[in-house]
Amino acid sequence: MRSGYWLLALAAGYSPTVAAQGGATHVLVVTGLSAEPRFATMWSAAAATIVDAAHTQWHVADSNLAYLSEDPAADPRRMTGKSTKEMIAKVFTSIAARVHPGDLVLVVLMGHGSGELAASAVNVPGPDPTAIDYANWIAPLKPATVVFVNAATGSGDFAKILAGPNRVIVTATKTGMEKNESMFASVFALGLTGTDADADKDGRISIAEAFAFTKAQVAKAYEASNRLLTEHAVLADSSGIASRIAFGGTASSADPRVTALMGERRVLESSVDSLRRIKATMDSTVYSRELERLLVLVATKTQAIKALQGGGKP
């Protein structure tokens, strides 16, 4: 490809979206044993925030959305089952049977965790699934992009065990030894589903943006209360895709011109994803030429959006 395209893409602040943006989204949220009512309240609020966003903002189909908790009767409208090892395994098996190339799978765990390398776990009713169990469960999801967020305490070892190609692993702590009460889950839920984390103001929240927002806000909260920071979140992204996995924001823009441009960009991004899926069937020169054409159009739309929002020159 010509270097001019890459200069344009960089100027626009655009990086090509991963294939997941053109496929279906599958969401699994799991809250573990709370031990105290305040934890149950905190985690259920964070989980509900993500589940509601999956419904109303990301337009995830009901069949692709599962929310497991220690007490499903507490919120039967949202909760789909008990967060036992058996039920979690069933949900992963169901996703694996339906997932296709280009799909995105988002898994979010909240609870009290323990860090013991491969035996690291999040406490749930009954036997606790370990990091190895989760690694085995996500292995069949290879056709999709997987974002796995362990927002529990002592979660750091999950990053090493679950890391792999086409996966983004987020943990609330950097080691299994950081076991103090964590703020990460609540802040991350707000960052992923709101607008404050949208650093590039494109109407979508990338995993990288949500992570950076959460890490900064947690640090500020500790500083404001004169406490030593006892949780250091980690993002493992060996494929470099965290900034390209994005979820829809609550509202695109009050400016109809921006809204229209965002819609046009989404169509173009879907075309890019479709083209990539048929790459193997195309002549390499034709493929490269068409990919360049589409990416230049996407970058141009992004430049126009930023110009209208006051973030760049028309």
C-alpha positions as CSV (number, residue, x, y, z in Angstrom):
1,M,0.0,0.0,0.0
2,R,1.1,3.6,-0.6
3,S,2.6,5.4,2.4
4,G,0.1,8.2,1.8
5,Y,-2.7,6.1,3.1
6,W,-0.9,5.4,6.4
7,L,-0.2,9.1,6.9
8,L,-3.9,9.8,6.3
9,A,-5.0,7.1,8.7
10,L,-2.6,8.3,11.4
11,A,-3.7,11.9,11.0
12,A,-7.3,10.8,11.4
13,G,-6.5,8.8,14.5
14,Y,-8.0,5.7,12.9
15,S,-6.9,2.1,13.2
16,P,-8.6,-0.6,11.2
17,T,-11.3,-2.3,13.2
18,V,-11.0,-6.0,14.0
19,A,-13.3,-8.4,12.4
20,A,-15.4,-8.6,15.5
21,Q,-17.0,-5.2,14.6
22,G,-18.8,-6.8,11.7
23,G,-20.2,-9.9,13.5
24,A,-22.5,-10.7,16.4
25,T,-21.6,-9.8,20.0
26,H,-21.9,-12.3,22.8
27,V,-21.9,-11.1,26.5
28,L,-21.4,-13.2,29.7
29,V,-21.4,-11.4,33.0
30,V,-20.7,-13.4,36.2
31,T,-20.9,-12.1,39.8
32,G,-19.6,-14.4,42.5
33,L,-20.2,-14.9,46.2
34,S,-20.6,-11.6,47.9
35,A,-20.2,-12.6,51.6
36,E,-21.5,-9.1,52.6
37,P,-24.6,-7.3,51.3
38,R,-22.6,-4.2,50.3
39,F,-20.6,-6.3,47.8
40,A,-23.7,-7.9,46.4
41,T,-25.2,-4.4,45.9
42,M,-22.0,-3.0,44.3
43,W,-21.5,-5.9,41.9
44,S,-25.1,-6.3,40.9
45,A,-25.2,-2.5,40.1
46,A,-22.1,-2.8,38.0
47,A,-23.3,-5.9,36.2
48,A,-26.8,-4.4,35.6
49,T,-25.0,-1.4,34.0
50,I,-23.2,-3.6,31.5
51,V,-26.3,-5.8,30.8
52,D,-28.5,-2.8,30.2
53,A,-26.0,-1.3,27.8
54,A,-25.7,-4.6,26.0
55,H,-29.5,-4.5,25.4
56,T,-30.0,-0.8,24.7
57,Q,-26.7,0.5,23.3
58,W,-24.9,-2.5,21.8
59,H,-28.1,-4.3,20.6
60,V,-27.0,-7.7,21.7
61,A,-29.6,-10.4,21.1
62,D,-31.2,-11.9,24.1
63,S,-29.9,-15.3,23.1
64,N,-26.4,-13.9,23.1
65,L,-26.6,-12.3,26.6
66,A,-26.2,-14.2,29.9
67,Y,-25.9,-12.8,33.4
68,L,-25.2,-15.3,36.2
69,S,-25.2,-14.4,39.9
70,E,-25.2,-16.0,43.3
71,D,-29.0,-15.2,43.7
72,P,-30.8,-15.1,40.3
73,A,-34.1,-14.3,42.1
74,A,-32.7,-10.9,43.2
75,D,-33.1,-9.5,39.7
76,P,-35.0,-12.1,37.5
77,R,-35.5,-9.5,34.7
78,R,-31.7,-9.4,34.0
79,M,-30.3,-12.5,35.7
80,T,-30.4,-15.7,33.6
81,G,-29.0,-18.2,36.1
82,K,-26.9,-19.1,39.1
83,S,-23.2,-18.5,38.9
84,T,-22.1,-22.0,39.5
85,K,-19.2,-23.7,37.7
86,E,-21.7,-25.9,35.9
87,M,-23.8,-23.0,34.7
88,I,-20.8,-21.0,33.6
89,A,-19.5,-24.0,31.6
90,K,-22.9,-24.4,29.9
91,V,-22.9,-20.8,28.8
92,F,-19.5,-21.1,27.3
93,T,-20.5,-24.3,25.5
94,S,-23.5,-22.6,24.1
95,I,-21.5,-19.6,22.9
96,A,-18.9,-22.0,21.3
97,A,-21.7,-23.8,19.4
98,R,-22.9,-20.5,17.9
99,V,-19.9,-18.3,17.5
100,H,-18.7,-17.4,14.0
101,P,-15.6,-15.7,12.5
102,G,-16.0,-11.9,13.1
103,D,-18.0,-12.3,16.3
104,L,-17.0,-10.6,19.6
105,V,-17.3,-12.4,23.0
106,L,-17.2,-10.2,26.1
107,V,-16.8,-12.0,29.5
108,V,-16.8,-10.0,32.7
109,L,-16.2,-11.5,36.1
110,M,-16.8,-9.7,39.4
111,G,-16.2,-11.0,42.9
112,H,-13.7,-12.1,45.5
113,G,-10.8,-13.7,43.9
114,S,-7.7,-15.7,44.8
115,G,-4.4,-15.7,43.1
116,E,-2.7,-19.0,42.7
117,L,-1.3,-19.0,39.2
118,A,-3.2,-21.6,37.1
119,A,-5.4,-22.3,40.1
120,S,-6.5,-18.7,40.5
121,A,-10.2,-18.4,40.9
122,V,-13.2,-16.1,41.5
123,N,-15.4,-17.4,44.3
124,V,-18.8,-18.7,43.2
125,P,-21.5,-20.9,44.7
126,G,-20.1,-24.4,44.9
127,P,-16.7,-25.4,43.4
128,D,-14.7,-22.4,42.0
129,P,-13.7,-22.5,38.3
130,T,-10.0,-21.8,38.0
131,A,-8.1,-19.8,35.5
132,I,-7.3,-23.1,33.7
133,D,-11.0,-23.9,33.5
134,Y,-11.7,-20.5,31.9
135,A,-8.8,-21.0,29.5
136,N,-10.3,-24.3,28.4
137,W,-13.7,-22.8,28.0
138,I,-12.5,-19.9,25.8
139,A,-10.3,-22.2,23.7
140,P,-13.1,-23.2,21.3
141,L,-14.0,-19.6,20.7
142,K,-11.0,-19.1,18.4
143,P,-13.2,-17.9,15.4
144,A,-14.1,-14.9,17.5
145,T,-12.3,-12.0,19.2
146,V,-12.5,-12.5,23.0
147,V,-12.4,-9.8,25.6
148,F,-12.1,-11.4,29.1
149,V,-12.3,-9.0,32.0
150,N,-11.6,-10.4,35.5
151,A,-12.6,-7.5,37.8
152,A,-12.2,-9.5,41.0
153,T,-9.5,-9.1,43.6
154,G,-6.3,-11.1,43.3
155,S,-7.0,-11.5,39.5
156,G,-3.6,-10.7,38.1
157,D,-2.6,-14.3,37.3
158,F,-5.5,-14.7,34.9
159,A,-3.7,-12.4,32.4
160,K,-0.8,-14.9,32.0
161,I,-3.0,-18.0,31.8
162,L,-5.6,-16.7,29.4
163,A,-3.5,-14.5,27.1
164,G,-3.4,-15.4,23.4
165,P,-3.9,-14.3,19.8
166,N,-7.1,-12.4,19.1
167,R,-7.7,-12.0,22.9
168,V,-7.7,-9.0,25.2
169,I,-7.4,-10.0,28.9
170,V,-8.1,-7.3,31.6
171,T,-7.5,-7.9,35.3
172,A,-8.2,-5.6,38.2
173,T,-4.8,-6.4,39.8
174,K,-1.3,-7.1,38.5
175,T,-0.7,-10.0,40.9
176,G,-2.6,-12.5,42.9
177,M,-1.4,-10.9,46.0
178,E,-3.4,-7.7,45.6
179,K,-6.4,-9.0,47.6
180,N,-7.7,-5.8,49.2
181,E,-11.2,-4.5,48.3
182,S,-11.2,-3.3,44.7
183,M,-12.9,-0.4,43.0
184,F,-12.2,-1.6,39.4
185,A,-15.5,-3.4,38.6
186,S,-17.8,-0.4,39.3
187,V,-15.6,2.1,37.5
188,F,-15.0,-0.1,34.5
189,A,-18.7,-0.7,34.1
190,L,-19.3,3.0,34.0
191,G,-16.4,3.6,31.7
192,L,-17.4,0.9,29.2
193,T,-21.0,2.0,29.0
194,G,-20.9,5.8,29.4
195,T,-19.4,8.6,27.4
196,D,-16.6,9.9,29.8
197,A,-14.1,7.3,28.6
198,D,-14.6,8.2,24.9
199,A,-11.2,9.9,24.6
200,D,-11.4,10.4,20.8
201,K,-15.0,11.4,20.9
202,D,-16.1,9.1,18.1
203,G,-19.3,7.9,19.9
204,R,-17.8,4.5,20.8
205,I,-15.8,3.2,23.8
206,S,-12.9,0.9,23.0
207,I,-11.6,-1.6,25.5
208,A,-8.4,0.4,25.6
209,E,-10.3,3.6,26.4
210,A,-12.4,1.9,29.1
211,F,-9.3,0.5,30.7
212,A,-7.3,3.7,30.6
213,F,-10.3,5.6,32.0
214,T,-10.8,3.1,34.8
215,K,-7.2,3.0,35.8
216,A,-7.0,6.8,36.0
217,Q,-10.2,7.2,38.0
218,V,-9.3,4.5,40.5
219,A,-5.9,6.1,41.0
220,K,-7.6,9.5,41.6
221,A,-10.0,8.0,44.1
222,Y,-7.2,6.5,46.1
223,E,-5.3,9.8,46.0
224,A,-8.3,11.8,47.0
225,S,-8.8,9.7,50.1
226,N,-5.0,9.7,51.0
227,R,-4.8,5.9,50.6
228,L,-1.9,3.9,49.1
229,L,-3.0,2.4,45.8
230,T,-3.5,-1.3,46.4
231,E,-4.9,-2.4,42.9
232,H,-2.9,-2.1,39.7
233,A,-5.0,-3.1,36.7
234,V,-3.4,-4.9,33.8
235,L,-4.4,-5.2,30.1
236,A,-2.8,-8.1,28.1
237,D,-3.1,-7.5,24.4
238,S,-0.6,-9.6,22.4
239,S,-2.5,-8.9,19.1
240,G,-2.7,-5.1,19.6
241,I,-6.4,-5.0,19.1
242,A,-7.7,-3.4,22.3
243,S,-8.0,0.1,20.7
244,R,-10.0,-1.4,17.8
245,I,-12.6,-3.3,19.8
246,A,-15.3,-0.7,20.4
247,F,-18.8,-0.6,21.9
248,G,-21.5,1.9,21.1
249,G,-21.9,5.0,23.2
250,T,-25.2,6.3,24.5
251,A,-25.6,8.9,21.8
252,S,-23.6,9.7,18.8
253,S,-24.0,13.5,18.5
254,A,-26.5,16.3,18.7
255,D,-25.2,17.4,15.3
256,P,-27.1,15.5,12.5
257,R,-24.1,15.9,10.2
258,V,-21.9,14.0,12.7
259,T,-24.5,11.3,13.3
260,A,-24.8,10.8,9.5
261,L,-21.0,10.6,9.1
262,M,-20.8,8.0,12.0
263,G,-23.4,5.9,10.3
264,E,-21.5,6.1,7.0
265,R,-18.3,5.1,8.7
266,R,-19.9,2.1,10.4
267,V,-21.1,0.9,6.9
268,L,-17.6,1.3,5.6
269,E,-16.1,-0.6,8.5
270,S,-18.5,-3.4,8.0
271,S,-17.4,-3.5,4.4
272,V,-13.8,-3.7,5.5
273,D,-14.6,-6.6,7.8
274,S,-16.5,-8.4,5.0
275,L,-13.6,-8.0,2.7
276,R,-11.2,-9.4,5.2
277,R,-13.3,-12.5,5.6
278,I,-13.0,-13.3,1.8
279,K,-9.3,-12.4,1.5
280,A,-8.3,-16.0,0.8
281,T,-10.6,-16.1,-2.2
282,M,-9.3,-13.0,-3.9
283,D,-6.3,-12.0,-6.0
284,S,-3.8,-10.3,-3.6
285,T,-3.4,-7.2,-5.7
286,V,-7.2,-6.7,-6.0
287,Y,-7.6,-7.3,-2.3
288,S,-5.0,-4.8,-1.3
289,R,-6.3,-2.1,-3.7
290,E,-9.9,-2.5,-2.4
291,L,-8.8,-2.6,1.2
292,E,-6.8,0.6,0.8
293,R,-9.8,2.3,-0.9
294,L,-12.1,1.4,2.0
295,L,-9.6,2.4,4.7
296,V,-9.0,5.7,3.1
297,L,-12.7,6.4,3.1
298,V,-13.0,5.4,6.7
299,A,-10.1,7.7,7.7
300,T,-11.6,10.5,5.7
301,K,-15.0,10.1,7.5
302,T,-13.1,10.1,10.9
303,Q,-11.3,13.3,9.9
304,A,-14.6,15.0,9.0
305,I,-16.2,13.9,12.3
306,K,-13.4,15.3,14.3
307,A,-13.5,18.6,12.3
308,L,-17.2,19.0,13.1
309,Q,-16.6,18.2,16.7
310,G,-13.8,20.8,16.9
311,G,-11.0,18.2,17.2
312,G,-9.4,18.8,13.8
313,K,-9.3,20.8,10.7
314,P,-11.8,20.2,7.8
